[in-house]
Amino acid sequence: MEQKRKVLITGAGGYIAGRMLPAFRERYELVLLDVRNTNRQGNEVADIHIVDVGDPDRDLYQHYFEGVDAVVHCAFKGGGFQDELNNVQMAYNVYQTSLEMSVRRVVVCSSNHAADYYENLIWTGKWDFVTPEMRPLSDNFYGWAKEAYEHLGFVFANGDTRGRILQNVQLRIGAPRETDLNDITAENYTKMHRALGAYLSVRDQVQLFVKSIETENIEDENGVPFQIFYGISDNSHKFWSITNARKVIGYEPEDNSAYRFAERIAEILNQK
């Protein structure tokens, strides 16, 4: 029997991780870390170790990374600038611990907000599309912190003075929800377009993370093992490019929000 990969997940009690846990429990040997062992609904999540990877004393949790093939970093603390600054410190802790413990790759929950400045240009008709290759620009502290995750990850992917390299993939998560069309009316087509374009289904999220973990070669054109992918389904309304995810890791999303929410779209448009 083939041995399962050992995968560590930070923020394992959170929403993003929770969407993947059933599939991941079957596929991987998991190490689950979070500051609490319950999810947003207050339900206990099995097998979580109570650990704060935001603590600068990395000796407290370094042993959890031992023998781990890949880390999926979902943990964060919401708030203002200071909280986001702490989130950048947390990302560093995860990167540095992974490097020291010979983890092969980190897959990071970045966000579309790392480049959300460009959305202002899209919805005012000045731009049509955003690609991962564009310079990340945000107009808020949350997005700024995600930019910092990405830049910091690139540093680690280039290696340290000892020649150690930490491969990493940054996933700019879109809208991983089934409810974004619930309160939309026909008068707000832009909001509907945004919700449909950013949608990420559960099975497409699982596929994206699995392929980001398992694809052997993620080197860029200069040989650096670093990639940024947008986390969305194959939506007809998409305004972010997933071309590089298709090419580099073979991402083949199965869902399209135009079909998934066809009845709701008809209801909205019939309100006119």
C-alpha positions, 0 to 999 in steps of 0.5 A: 500500500502506497504511503500517504503524504504527510500534510500539515494544515494551519488554521485547520478549524477555519472555513477554508480548511473545513471545506477540504478536510473530508477529502484531505483526511482520505488522501493524506496523513494530516497534522492539524494546527489551530488556536482552538479545536472548534469551527465557526459554528462551535463544533469540535474538529477532530484531531486538532492540536492547539498551537499558535504559529503566530508565536515567535518562539518557533521551538514551541511547535517546530516538532509538528513539522517533522516529516511533513511533505507539505504545509497548507497555511490557512491561519490568520487573525482578522483586524486592522494594521497590527493584526495584519502585521502579526499575520505577516509574522505568522507567515514568516514563522511558517516559512522559516519553520518549514525550511528548517524542518526540510518541508518540501513545499508550502501552499499558502491561502493568499487572497484576491485582495492581494491585487484588489486595487485593479477591481476598481479599474474593472468595474469602472470600465477601464480594465477587463482582466487581471493576471497573476503576473501583474504587480500586486496592489491593494488598497487595504491592510488585509490585501497588503498583508497577502501581498507581503505573504507572496513577496516573502514566499518568493524570498524563501523560494529563492533559497537561503545562504545555506542553499535551502529552498522552500517551494511555495504556491500562493493561492489567491482565493476568490469567493468560496461561498454558495450564498453570494447571490442570495441578496443580489437584485437586478439593479446591481448587475456589477455585484452579480458579475463579481459574485459569479466571476469569483466563485470557487466550488468545493470540489474545484478548491480541493483539486486546486490545493491537491495539485498545488501540493502534488505537482512535481515541478512548479518552477517559473521561467527562471527556475524559481519554484514559486507560483501564484494562482487564482482560486476560482472555478471555470466561470464564464464571468471570470475577470481573473486569469487561471491560465497559468494554473492550467498550464503549470499544475494541470488545474481543470476546474469542473464547475462554472457559476453560470450553470451552478446558479442558472436558476438564481440568475434567471430569478434576478434578471426576471425582477426587471 
